[in-house]
Amino acid sequence: MATWIKCTNTKKIPIYINLDNAVTVMRDDIGQRTREPGTVIEFMGGEQVYIVVTEQPEEIIKSRSNST
């Protein structure tokens, strides 16, 4: 069963992310990689497949742990 979590993107819009397809979850406070500060969640498919959210990586990982 897929692990969906609710996050908020940098435009303050709620989004749902399937963490089963996430490859990395890392913080980028200065927007060095994506030009948007926040937590970068990268998905399978290469460097260009990512989304930036406002939640801290610890919150996302905790949500993942609680749902299993």
N, C-alpha and C positions, 0 to 999 in steps of 0.2 A: 504494500500500500504506500502511496506517495506521501511524502512529508511536506505539507504546505504550511507556510507561516505568513502572517500578515506583517508587512513592513511599510515604511513611508519613504517615497522617493524624494529627491532633492527639491521637487516642486510642491512638496507637502501633500501629495496624492497617495492614498492607501493602495498598496499593490500586494499581490499574493505571489510567493516564490516557492517553487518546488526545490527544496534543498537536496533531494536525491540526485539532482543533476548538477549541483554546484561542485566545482573543483577546488576553489579557494575562497576564503572569507578573510579579508584583511582591511585594516584601517588605513586611510589616506587623508590625514587631517589637513594637509596643505593643497590637495588636489594635484599632486605632482604627476600622477599617471593619467588621470581622467579629466583634469581641469575643474572637477567638482569635488570639494572636500566631503568626506563621509566614508562609509564602509563600502568597499568594492566587493561584489560577489561575482566571481567569474564562473562561467559555465563551459561545459564541453563544447568544443568547436573552434577554439583558437582564442587569441588575445582580444579580439574585437567583440566577443560575446560576453558582456558584463552588464551589471546594473549597479548604480550607486544609491545607497539608502542611508537614512539618518541614524538608525539604530547602531549601537556599539556591537562589535563582533561577539563579545561575551553574552549579550542578550540573545543574539541569533543562535549561538551554539547552545545556550541554555534551553531555548525553545525547542531545538532539535532533540536534545536529551530528554526533555519532558514528554515529548510526543511519542517516543518509542517505548 
